[in-house]
Amino acid sequence: MLMKANVAVRQTEHVNTDAPIALVIGSGFGGLAAAVRLAAKGWRVQVLEKLDVPGGRARVHHVDGYTFDAGPTIITVPFLLEELWALAGRKLTDDVDLRLIEPFYRVRFADGDHFDYSGDPERMRSEVLRIDPTAGPGYTAFMEEADTCYKLGFESLGCHAFDSAGDLLKAIPSMARMKGWRSLHAMVASHLKHPKLRQAMSLQSLLIGGNPFSVTCVYSLINALERRYGVHWAMGGTGTLVNGLVDLVEGMGGSLRTGAEVRRIEVTGGRATGVTLANGETLPADIVVCNADTAWTYKNLIDAKHRKVWSNAKVEAGKYSMSLFVWYFGTNKRYEDVPHHMMLLGPRYEGLLKDIFKRHKLADDFSLYLHRPTATDPAMAPAGCDTFYVLSPVPHLQSGTNWVEQAEPYRVAIAEALEKTVLPGLREHLTVSFVTTPQDFQDNLLSYKGAAFGLEPLLLQSAWFRPHNRSEDVKDLFMVGASTHPGAGIPGVLMSAKALETVLPDLATFRR
């Protein structure tokens, strides 16, 4: 698989030059999904990407025959992808080979015990009862409550923009039914007593940047969503989905321009009229759709005089998600006992999360997500080898950590922990090694404070309280991606593009 690294503009010949122009800032999943939906509605779309390859956080690294997905690797809710392909008159299955992963992932506890988190109902119940033989009724009750949150939170609210106070008022009955003021961990703990089960059923919010002890229990819907649709892998890597979406955009008359960093969103008469790039070039537009980090966008790309709602003070007062330390590495042997997805929990759970989210302190201990795509897809590495990345949730840059100095000692500590647990002899088998730190999230991905998921998805930073899909400050400026409604994760950012459709202006308004 080769990722497209086209610094110049690529565009199909079938372009309606009379159609109004939509500029999309950023080519992550949210931006590309928005571009497909805009093109399907008749907009003339150009996607602008700062990096030299598409994908944003989902970009791909190719090193010495190893393929490393930089970001999201857990793919759920395939129908959201199928919708995009259908809008382009194509079928997802013609372009992408999605494989169901079973078990979804393994949760390894600090004492060496593990829990295989599965899509098989009987296997899941057996795992639960193995850890706590009395947990059957509580587990059933937890699943029922998670299903309710899925129906009310995902199906009813996820794909609709929260554009006004009226939208908020309409959602209050559903939030009340879900008792959304409770934390996810509190909801899980009300049903399950064993600490291991509480961890296994609440850690999922970390996948979208949320502390289980703080985020709303609405995010228990992740459990229901995974059970309903499964956890999948795109053969060839997540980059095959990125490439596929780029092909859809271009096949519908849109274009992608890489190496095109936006330095300013132009605002005239209170509305977005285009962008100015880092090279000084100005591109006009009828609407601007931003897939970039919303806090960074408001603070750095829009002049303060145009911002009454998202002032600098409000941006700075937000509570932001954790960041990530990611070590990408290859080995010259295969570790056949390691599954595709594994969570390795450290000796502390709540205490570590307090250090990360509340104290903004880089702790000596850590919990890890280990990704071994070659368990499913051997072509991600040379023959007989393995591709890995290991991700450690860490505080954002408010911690004051000097990552230039700390990156290597932190990587070495992770390597030692992996070698002692699931990857014996790791260091003698290493072939490729490089890292991404919170500083990279700020400097390369333009994430405010280096936070990997924007504002933390707390109750009062979700839905209407999150930066809106239609900007509250600038007319004809719209937001998609992890840092707007409904939030992070591949389903969340794809749904943000779907929510965009509920607030787009009438195309006829701009027809030339």
C-alpha positions as CSV (number, residue, x, y, z in Angstrom):
1,M,0.0,0.0,0.0
2,L,1.4,3.4,-1.0
3,M,0.0,6.5,0.7
4,K,-0.6,9.4,-1.7
5,A,1.9,12.2,-1.1
6,N,0.8,14.6,-3.7
7,V,1.9,18.1,-2.8
8,A,0.3,19.5,-5.9
9,V,-3.4,19.7,-6.4
10,R,-5.1,16.5,-7.7
11,Q,-8.5,16.9,-9.2
12,T,-10.8,15.1,-11.7
13,E,-11.8,16.6,-15.0
14,H,-15.5,16.4,-14.1
15,V,-15.8,19.7,-12.1
16,N,-18.8,22.0,-12.2
17,T,-17.1,25.4,-12.3
18,D,-20.4,27.1,-11.6
19,A,-20.9,25.4,-8.2
20,P,-20.2,27.2,-5.0
21,I,-16.8,26.5,-3.4
22,A,-16.4,24.7,-0.1
23,L,-12.9,24.7,1.4
24,V,-12.2,21.9,3.9
25,I,-9.3,22.5,6.3
26,G,-7.7,19.1,7.2
27,S,-7.9,15.7,5.6
28,G,-8.6,13.5,8.7
29,F,-11.6,11.2,8.6
30,G,-13.9,14.1,9.6
31,G,-12.6,16.4,6.8
32,L,-12.7,13.7,4.1
33,A,-16.2,12.5,5.2
34,A,-17.4,16.1,5.1
35,A,-15.8,16.6,1.6
36,V,-17.7,13.5,0.3
37,R,-21.0,14.7,1.7
38,L,-20.5,18.2,0.4
39,A,-19.6,16.9,-3.1
40,A,-22.7,14.7,-3.1
41,K,-24.8,17.8,-2.5
42,G,-23.2,19.7,-5.4
43,W,-20.5,21.8,-3.8
44,R,-17.1,22.3,-5.5
45,V,-14.8,20.9,-2.8
46,Q,-11.1,21.4,-2.2
47,V,-9.5,19.8,0.9
48,L,-6.4,21.5,2.3
49,E,-3.9,19.5,4.3
50,K,-0.9,20.9,6.2
51,L,1.1,17.6,6.0
52,D,2.5,16.1,2.8
53,V,0.2,13.1,3.0
54,P,-3.6,12.9,3.7
55,G,-5.1,11.5,6.9
56,G,-4.2,13.9,9.7
57,R,-4.0,11.9,12.9
58,A,-4.8,8.9,10.6
59,R,-1.8,9.4,8.3
60,V,0.6,6.5,7.6
61,H,4.3,6.0,8.1
62,H,6.3,3.6,5.8
63,V,9.7,2.7,7.1
64,D,12.0,-0.1,5.9
65,G,9.1,-2.3,4.7
66,Y,7.0,-1.7,7.8
67,T,3.6,0.1,7.6
68,F,2.6,2.1,10.7
69,D,-0.8,3.6,11.1
70,A,-0.2,6.8,13.0
71,G,-3.5,7.1,14.8
72,P,-6.9,5.3,15.0
73,T,-6.8,1.6,14.6
74,I,-10.1,0.4,16.1
75,I,-12.8,0.6,13.4
76,T,-16.5,0.2,14.4
77,V,-19.8,1.1,12.8
78,P,-19.0,0.2,9.2
79,F,-22.3,1.5,8.0
80,L,-21.0,5.1,8.4
81,L,-18.3,4.3,5.9
82,E,-20.7,2.4,3.7
83,E,-22.9,5.5,3.5
84,L,-20.0,7.6,2.2
85,W,-19.2,5.1,-0.5
86,A,-22.9,4.9,-1.5
87,L,-23.0,8.7,-1.8
88,A,-20.3,8.3,-4.5
89,G,-22.2,5.6,-6.2
90,R,-19.7,2.9,-5.1
91,K,-19.5,0.0,-2.6
92,L,-17.1,0.0,0.3
93,T,-16.5,-3.7,-0.2
94,D,-15.1,-3.1,-3.7
95,D,-12.3,-0.9,-2.3
96,V,-11.7,-2.0,1.3
97,D,-11.5,-5.5,2.9
98,L,-12.8,-5.1,6.5
99,R,-12.1,-8.0,8.8
100,L,-13.9,-8.6,12.1
101,I,-11.4,-8.9,15.0
102,E,-12.1,-11.6,17.6
103,P,-11.6,-11.0,20.5
104,F,-12.0,-7.3,20.1
105,Y,-9.1,-6.7,22.5
106,R,-7.4,-8.2,25.4
107,V,-7.3,-6.4,28.7
108,R,-4.2,-7.4,30.7
109,F,-4.2,-6.5,34.4
110,A,-1.1,-5.7,36.5
111,D,-1.1,-9.1,38.1
112,G,-0.8,-10.9,34.8
113,D,-4.5,-12.0,34.6
114,H,-6.3,-10.9,31.4
115,F,-9.9,-10.4,30.2
116,D,-10.7,-11.1,26.5
117,Y,-13.2,-8.5,25.5
118,S,-15.2,-10.2,22.8
119,G,-18.2,-9.9,20.5
120,D,-19.3,-13.4,21.4
121,P,-22.0,-13.0,24.1
122,E,-21.3,-16.4,25.7
123,R,-17.6,-15.9,25.8
124,M,-18.0,-12.4,27.3
125,R,-20.3,-13.7,30.0
126,S,-17.9,-16.6,30.8
127,E,-15.1,-14.1,31.1
128,V,-17.1,-11.9,33.5
129,L,-18.1,-14.9,35.6
130,R,-14.6,-16.2,35.7
131,I,-13.5,-13.0,37.4
132,D,-16.6,-12.7,39.6
133,P,-19.0,-15.6,39.7
134,T,-21.7,-13.3,41.3
135,A,-21.5,-10.7,38.6
136,G,-24.1,-12.2,36.2
137,P,-27.1,-10.0,37.1
138,G,-25.0,-6.9,37.3
139,Y,-23.5,-7.5,33.9
140,T,-26.9,-8.0,32.3
141,A,-28.1,-4.7,33.9
142,F,-25.0,-2.9,32.7
143,M,-25.5,-4.1,29.1
144,E,-29.2,-3.0,29.2
145,E,-28.2,0.4,30.4
146,A,-25.5,0.7,27.8
147,D,-28.0,-0.2,25.2
148,T,-30.3,2.6,26.4
149,C,-27.4,5.1,26.1
150,Y,-26.7,3.8,22.6
151,K,-30.3,4.3,21.5
152,L,-30.7,7.7,23.1
153,G,-27.1,9.0,22.8
154,F,-25.9,7.6,19.5
155,E,-29.0,6.9,17.4
156,S,-31.0,9.9,18.5
157,L,-28.5,12.7,19.2
158,G,-25.2,11.8,17.5
159,C,-25.9,12.8,13.9
160,H,-27.8,16.0,14.6
161,A,-26.0,19.3,15.2
162,F,-26.6,21.1,18.5
163,D,-27.1,24.5,17.0
164,S,-29.3,26.3,19.5
165,A,-30.5,26.3,23.0
166,G,-33.7,24.7,21.6
167,D,-31.6,21.7,20.5
168,L,-30.3,21.4,24.0
169,L,-33.8,21.6,25.5
170,K,-35.0,18.8,23.2
171,A,-32.2,16.6,24.4
172,I,-32.8,17.1,28.2
173,P,-35.4,14.3,28.5
174,S,-33.0,11.8,26.9
175,M,-30.1,13.0,29.1
176,A,-32.4,12.6,32.2
177,R,-33.3,9.0,31.1
178,M,-29.6,8.2,30.8
179,K,-28.8,9.9,34.1
180,G,-26.1,11.6,32.2
181,W,-24.8,13.5,35.2
182,R,-23.1,10.4,36.5
183,S,-19.6,9.5,35.4
184,L,-19.0,6.4,33.3
185,H,-17.1,4.7,36.1
186,A,-19.9,5.4,38.6
187,M,-22.5,3.9,36.2
188,V,-20.3,0.8,35.7
189,A,-19.6,0.5,39.5
190,S,-23.4,0.6,40.2
191,H,-23.7,-2.7,38.4
192,L,-20.3,-4.4,38.8
193,K,-18.3,-4.7,42.1
194,H,-15.1,-6.4,41.1
195,P,-12.3,-3.8,40.3
196,K,-11.1,-5.7,37.3
197,L,-14.6,-5.7,35.7
198,R,-15.0,-2.0,36.5
199,Q,-11.8,-1.3,34.7
200,A,-12.6,-3.5,31.7
201,M,-16.0,-1.9,31.2
202,S,-15.0,1.7,31.7
203,L,-11.6,2.1,30.0
204,Q,-13.3,2.6,26.6
205,S,-13.8,6.3,27.1
206,L,-10.0,6.7,27.0
207,L,-10.2,5.8,23.4
208,I,-12.0,9.1,22.8
209,G,-9.9,11.2,25.2
210,G,-12.1,11.0,28.3
211,N,-11.3,10.1,31.9
212,P,-13.8,7.3,33.0
213,F,-14.1,9.0,36.4
214,S,-15.2,12.3,34.8
215,V,-16.9,11.8,31.5
216,T,-20.7,11.3,31.3
217,C,-22.0,7.8,31.5
218,V,-23.6,8.4,28.1
219,Y,-20.3,7.0,26.7
220,S,-21.2,3.5,28.0
221,L,-22.8,3.5,24.5
222,I,-19.3,2.5,23.2
223,N,-19.8,-0.9,24.8
224,A,-23.2,-1.3,23.1
225,L,-21.8,0.0,19.8
226,E,-19.0,-2.5,19.8
227,R,-21.3,-5.4,20.6
228,R,-23.7,-4.4,17.9
229,Y,-21.3,-3.7,15.0
230,G,-18.0,-5.4,16.0
231,V,-14.4,-4.2,16.0
232,H,-12.9,-4.3,12.5
233,W,-9.5,-4.0,10.7
234,A,-9.1,-2.6,7.2
235,M,-6.6,-4.9,5.5
236,G,-3.6,-2.9,4.5
237,G,-4.1,-0.6,7.4
238,T,-6.3,2.4,8.3
239,G,-4.6,4.2,5.5
240,T,-6.6,2.2,3.0
241,L,-9.7,3.9,4.3
242,V,-8.0,7.3,4.0
243,N,-6.9,6.6,0.4
244,G,-10.4,5.3,-0.4
245,L,-12.0,8.5,0.9
246,V,-9.6,10.6,-1.1
247,D,-10.5,8.6,-4.2
248,L,-14.2,9.2,-3.5
249,V,-13.6,13.0,-3.2
250,E,-11.6,13.2,-6.4
251,G,-14.0,10.9,-8.2
252,M,-16.9,13.3,-7.3
253,G,-15.0,16.3,-8.8
254,G,-13.3,17.4,-5.6
255,S,-9.6,17.9,-5.0
256,L,-7.0,17.4,-2.3
257,R,-4.0,19.7,-1.8
258,T,-1.3,18.6,0.5
259,G,1.5,20.8,1.9
260,A,-1.1,23.5,2.2
261,E,-1.2,24.9,5.8
262,V,-3.9,27.4,6.6
263,R,-2.6,30.4,8.5
264,R,-5.8,32.5,8.6
265,I,-9.5,32.1,8.0
266,E,-10.6,35.2,6.2
267,V,-13.7,36.9,7.6
268,T,-15.5,39.7,5.8
269,G,-18.8,41.2,7.1
270,G,-19.0,38.5,9.8
271,R,-18.8,35.5,7.4
272,A,-16.0,33.3,6.3
273,T,-14.9,34.2,2.7
274,G,-11.8,32.0,2.3
275,V,-8.4,31.2,3.8
276,T,-4.8,32.4,3.6
277,L,-2.1,29.8,3.4
278,A,1.3,29.8,5.0
279,N,2.9,30.7,1.7
280,G,0.7,33.9,1.5
281,E,-1.7,32.6,-1.1
282,T,-5.4,33.4,-0.5
283,L,-8.1,31.1,-1.6
284,P,-11.7,32.3,-1.8
285,A,-14.7,30.2,-0.7
286,D,-18.4,30.4,-0.2
287,I,-18.1,28.3,3.0
288,V,-15.2,27.0,5.0
289,V,-15.4,23.6,6.8
290,C,-12.7,23.1,9.5
291,N,-11.5,19.6,10.4
292,A,-8.6,21.1,12.4
293,D,-8.6,21.3,16.2
294,T,-11.3,23.8,17.2
295,A,-9.4,25.4,20.0
296,W,-6.4,26.0,17.8
297,T,-8.6,27.2,15.0
298,Y,-10.4,29.8,17.1
299,K,-7.3,31.0,19.0
300,N,-4.9,31.1,16.0
301,L,-6.8,31.2,12.7
302,I,-9.5,33.7,13.4
303,D,-8.9,37.3,14.5
304,A,-10.1,37.9,18.0
305,K,-12.3,40.8,16.8
306,H,-14.5,38.2,15.1
307,R,-15.0,36.0,18.2
308,K,-17.6,36.9,20.8
309,V,-18.3,33.3,22.0
310,W,-15.0,31.5,21.5
311,S,-12.8,34.3,22.9
312,N,-9.2,33.5,23.9
313,A,-10.3,33.4,27.6
314,K,-13.0,30.8,26.9
315,V,-10.6,28.7,24.9
316,E,-8.0,28.8,27.6
317,A,-10.6,28.0,30.3
318,G,-11.6,24.7,28.8
319,K,-10.6,21.4,30.3
320,Y,-8.7,19.5,27.6
321,S,-8.2,15.8,27.0
322,M,-5.0,14.0,27.7
323,S,-2.3,13.7,25.1
324,L,-0.5,10.6,23.9
325,F,3.0,9.2,23.8
326,V,3.2,6.8,20.9
327,W,6.2,4.5,20.2
328,Y,6.2,2.9,16.8
329,F,8.5,-0.1,16.4
330,G,9.2,-3.2,14.3
331,T,10.8,-6.5,15.3
332,N,12.6,-9.1,13.3
333,K,10.5,-11.9,14.8
334,R,6.8,-12.5,15.3
335,Y,5.2,-12.6,18.8
336,E,2.4,-15.0,18.0
337,D,0.9,-14.9,21.5
338,V,0.1,-11.2,21.3
339,P,-3.3,-10.4,19.9
340,H,-4.1,-7.5,17.5
341,H,-5.3,-5.2,20.2
342,M,-4.2,-5.3,23.9
343,M,-4.6,-3.0,26.8
344,L,-1.9,-3.4,29.5
345,L,-3.1,-1.8,32.7
346,G,-0.7,-0.6,35.3
347,P,-0.8,-1.0,39.1
348,R,-3.0,2.1,39.5
349,Y,-6.2,3.0,37.7
350,E,-7.9,6.0,39.3
351,G,-4.7,7.4,40.7
352,L,-2.9,7.3,37.3
353,L,-5.9,9.0,35.7
354,K,-5.9,11.7,38.3
355,D,-2.2,12.3,37.5
356,I,-3.0,12.6,33.8
357,F,-6.2,14.6,33.8
358,K,-6.3,16.5,37.1
359,R,-2.7,17.0,38.3
360,H,-1.2,17.2,34.8
361,K,1.8,15.2,36.1
362,L,3.8,12.7,34.1
363,A,3.8,9.7,36.4
364,D,6.5,7.0,36.7
365,D,3.9,4.2,36.0
366,F,1.6,3.9,33.0
367,S,-1.1,1.9,31.3
368,L,-0.6,1.0,27.6
369,Y,-2.5,0.1,24.4
370,L,-0.4,-2.2,22.3
371,H,-1.3,-2.5,18.7
372,R,0.0,-5.5,16.7
373,P,-1.7,-5.3,13.2
374,T,0.4,-8.1,11.9
375,A,-1.6,-10.5,14.0
376,T,-4.4,-10.0,11.4
377,D,-2.5,-8.5,8.5
378,P,1.1,-9.9,8.1
379,A,1.7,-7.7,5.0
380,M,2.1,-4.7,7.4
381,A,5.7,-5.9,8.0
382,P,8.4,-7.8,6.1
383,A,8.1,-11.6,6.1
384,G,8.6,-13.1,9.6
385,C,8.5,-9.7,11.3
386,D,6.0,-7.7,13.4
387,T,4.7,-4.2,13.2
388,F,3.7,-2.5,16.5
389,Y,2.8,0.7,18.1
390,V,2.3,1.2,21.8
391,L,0.3,4.2,23.1
392,S,0.5,5.7,26.6
393,P,-2.0,8.3,27.7
394,V,0.0,11.2,29.2
395,P,-0.9,14.7,30.3
396,H,-1.1,17.5,27.7
397,L,1.5,20.2,27.6
398,Q,0.2,21.9,30.7
399,S,2.3,19.4,32.6
400,G,5.4,21.3,31.6
401,T,7.2,18.1,30.5
402,N,10.2,18.7,28.3
403,W,9.6,16.0,25.8
404,V,12.9,16.6,24.0
405,E,14.6,15.4,27.2
406,Q,11.9,12.9,28.4
407,A,10.9,11.1,25.2
408,E,13.8,8.6,25.2
409,P,13.8,7.7,29.0
410,Y,10.0,7.3,28.8
411,R,10.3,5.1,25.7
412,V,13.0,3.0,27.4
413,A,10.7,2.5,30.5
414,I,7.9,1.3,28.2
415,A,10.2,-1.1,26.4
416,E,11.4,-2.6,29.7
417,A,7.8,-3.0,30.8
418,L,6.8,-4.7,27.6
419,E,9.9,-6.9,27.7
420,K,9.0,-8.1,31.2
421,T,5.4,-8.9,30.3
422,V,4.3,-9.7,26.8
423,L,7.3,-9.1,24.5
424,P,10.3,-11.1,25.9
425,G,13.6,-10.2,24.3
426,L,12.1,-7.1,22.7
427,R,15.1,-4.9,22.6
428,E,17.4,-7.5,20.9
429,H,14.8,-7.9,18.2
430,L,14.1,-4.2,17.5
431,T,14.6,-3.1,13.9
432,V,12.7,0.2,13.5
433,S,11.9,2.7,16.3
434,F,10.4,6.3,16.4
435,V,8.0,8.2,18.6
436,T,5.3,10.8,18.7
437,T,5.0,13.0,21.8
438,P,2.5,15.7,23.0
439,Q,4.9,18.3,21.6
440,D,4.4,16.7,18.1
441,F,0.6,16.9,18.6
442,Q,1.0,20.7,19.1
443,D,3.7,21.4,16.6
444,N,2.8,19.1,13.7
445,L,-0.9,18.5,14.2
446,L,-1.7,21.9,15.6
447,S,-3.6,20.6,18.6
448,Y,-4.1,23.2,21.4
449,K,-1.9,22.2,24.4
450,G,-1.0,19.1,22.5
451,A,-4.3,17.6,23.6
452,A,-5.0,14.6,21.4
453,F,-8.8,14.8,21.4
454,G,-9.7,18.5,21.9
455,L,-11.9,19.4,24.9
456,E,-12.4,16.5,27.3
457,P,-15.9,15.0,26.7
458,L,-17.3,16.1,30.0
459,L,-21.1,16.6,30.3
460,L,-20.7,20.4,30.2
461,Q,-18.2,20.1,27.2
462,S,-20.4,17.8,25.1
463,A,-23.3,18.3,22.7
464,W,-24.5,22.0,22.8
465,F,-21.6,22.9,25.2
466,R,-19.0,21.7,22.7
467,P,-17.8,23.9,19.8
468,H,-20.8,23.8,17.4
469,N,-20.8,22.2,14.0
470,R,-21.9,25.6,12.7
471,S,-19.7,28.3,14.2
472,E,-21.3,30.5,16.8
473,D,-19.0,33.3,15.8
474,V,-18.5,33.3,12.1
475,K,-21.2,32.8,9.5
476,D,-20.5,30.2,6.8
477,L,-17.8,28.5,9.0
478,F,-18.4,25.0,10.0
479,M,-16.6,22.4,12.2
480,V,-16.2,18.7,11.9
481,G,-13.8,16.2,13.6
482,A,-12.9,15.1,17.1
483,S,-13.1,18.5,18.8
484,T,-16.7,19.4,17.8
485,H,-20.0,17.5,18.3
486,P,-20.3,14.5,18.8
487,G,-16.7,13.9,19.6
488,A,-13.6,11.7,19.0
489,G,-13.2,8.2,17.6
490,I,-13.8,7.2,14.0
491,P,-17.6,6.9,14.5
492,G,-17.7,10.3,16.2
493,V,-15.8,12.2,13.5
494,L,-17.8,10.5,10.7
495,M,-21.0,11.5,12.5
496,S,-19.7,15.1,12.8
497,A,-19.7,15.2,9.0
498,K,-23.2,13.8,9.0
499,A,-24.3,16.4,11.6
500,L,-22.8,19.0,9.3
501,E,-25.6,18.3,6.8
502,T,-28.2,19.4,9.3
503,V,-26.8,23.0,9.4
504,L,-25.5,23.6,5.9
505,P,-26.9,26.6,4.0
506,D,-29.1,26.0,1.0
507,L,-26.8,25.5,-2.0
508,A,-29.0,27.7,-4.2
509,T,-28.0,30.7,-1.9
510,F,-24.5,30.7,-3.4
511,R,-25.2,29.6,-7.0
512,R,-23.4,31.8,-9.5
